[in-house]
Amino acid sequence: MDVGPVEYVVIAFPGNRFRGEIAPELRNLVAGGTVRILDLTFVKKEADGSVTYVELDALDPSEASVFDDIDGEIGGLFSQEDLALIAEELAPDSSAAVLLWEDTWAAGITGAIRRAGGELLAHERIPAEAVERAYEDAA
């Protein structure tokens, strides 16, 4: 079985204002075969600097319900060290969703590259702002 690249994202919510608007779009990505969710953990940093980590399955049912229809193999792949590093960067009175996914859309090309004896030398995301600026500059 070919496996696509695996990526993680950390999405911060200043003031602990997570409202769930991301869940439907994430559901669309999973349902469309674009990504496969491997882990989803929440980090919450209180105003006093204390930190809590909550796996999706440990969330209050009312909070977790926005993720009910999202299929995945969600399970503790982030280490405590990973989460502690993220928490260090998080501003007080903020929370973050820490998401690990496989880019299933790229599984076929990834397998083909391996079978051809190739190896990926570089892979980097270009920030949307940089792409927008480049389009503006080109216009």
Residue pairs with C-beta under 8 A, 6 or more apart in sequence:
2 107
2 108
2 110
2 111
3 102
3 107
3 110
3 111
4 102
4 103
4 104
4 105
4 106
4 107
4 110
5 102
5 103
5 106
5 110
5 123
6 38
6 100
6 101
6 102
6 103
7 100
7 101
7 103
8 78
8 98
8 99
8 100
8 101
9 98
9 99
9 101
10 86
10 96
10 97
10 98
10 99
11 22
11 96
11 97
11 99
12 90
12 91
12 94
12 95
12 96
13 94
13 95
13 96
13 97
14 91
14 93
14 94
15 93
15 94
16 44
16 93
16 94
16 95
18 42
18 95
18 97
20 66
22 97
23 66
23 67
23 70
26 37
26 67
26 70
26 99
27 69
27 70
29 35
30 36
30 37
30 70
30 71
30 72
31 71
33 104
33 105
34 103
34 104
34 105
35 101
35 102
35 103
35 104
35 105
36 72
36 73
36 101
36 102
36 104
37 70
37 71
37 72
37 73
37 74
37 99
37 100
37 101
38 72
38 73
38 74
38 75
38 77
38 100
38 101
38 102
39 74
39 75
39 76
39 77
39 78
39 98
39 99
39 100
40 55
40 56
40 67
40 72
40 74
40 97
40 98
40 99
40 100
41 53
41 54
41 55
41 56
41 76
41 78
41 83
41 97
41 98
42 53
42 54
42 55
42 56
42 59
42 95
42 96
42 97
42 98
43 51
43 52
43 53
43 83
43 86
43 87
43 90
43 95
43 96
43 98
44 51
44 52
44 53
44 54
44 94
44 95
45 51
45 87
45 90
45 91
45 92
45 93
45 94
45 95
46 52
46 92
46 93
47 92
47 93
48 92
49 92
51 84
51 87
51 90
53 80
53 83
53 87
55 74
55 75
55 76
56 64
56 67
56 74
57 64
57 74
72 101
77 100
78 98
78 100
82 98
83 98
86 96
86 98
90 96
110 120
113 119
113 120
